[in-house]
Amino acid sequence: MDTAGKDGTIRRVFEGVNPQGVRVASFKAPTRPELDHDYLWRAHREVSGRGELVVFNRSHYEDVLVVRVHEMVPRGTWERRFSQINDFERMLTEEGTTLLKFFLHIDQKEQKKRLQQRLDDPMKRWKFSPADLAERKLRDQYMLAYEEALSLTSTAWAPWRIIVSNHNWYRNLMVAQAIVGALEGLDIRYPEAPAGWEKVHID
């Protein structure tokens, strides 16, 4: 949701993580080359490699949300994408990728407050866009789209976590706890030291 704090969550939760193994993939309006491929192509290109952690700032879910609310594709197109997304995510998990999906939810009053803060604070004004107000008017349509997308794509292999985000500290804590829990559940080990390390003598 707009102003729910996607960027802030990424910044706060990952500020203590070694950047060598972490990167952020941000999904904006599709480019011409991306539009020449299927809608999952650009997401698949950004999926993490072995030993890497990738944060998706927005994702392939735009293609069942924005395109639905703004009627950019026919209903039959976005409806079939739910099962395609489930198949895509199941394939990733079966191949060894761990997926964590977070939906940051704020109420309408808090969103209004945050939009106003963007106007009032010179340090935040650059973040304001008149398009935010146009999207806000479509809140009811978005809520229906969110509800259906979350219910149809929350699976055993990739469940959604709905994070109440009116308070930033709570939002960050819930996201961080989920990530730590997932990491603790993995069989993570240090790489083996080079052969013969025990014979090395440093003068």
URSUL-V676727 format. One record per run of one state. SS is the DSSP state (a for helix, b for strand, c for the rest). FROM is the first residue (numbers start at 1). TO is the last residue. Records with the same first field share a line. If there is no record, write none. Layout:
SS->FROM-TO / FROM-TO
This chain:
c->1-5 / 14-18 / 27-31 / 36-40 / 47-52 / 58-61 / 70-74 / 95-100 / 106-107 / 121-124 / 128-129 / 137-138 / 154-159 / 165-167 / 185-196 / 200-203
a->6-13 / 19-21 / 32-35 / 41-46 / 62-69 / 75-94 / 108-120 / 125-127 / 130-136 / 139-153 / 168-184 / 197-199
b->22-26 / 53-57 / 101-105 / 160-164
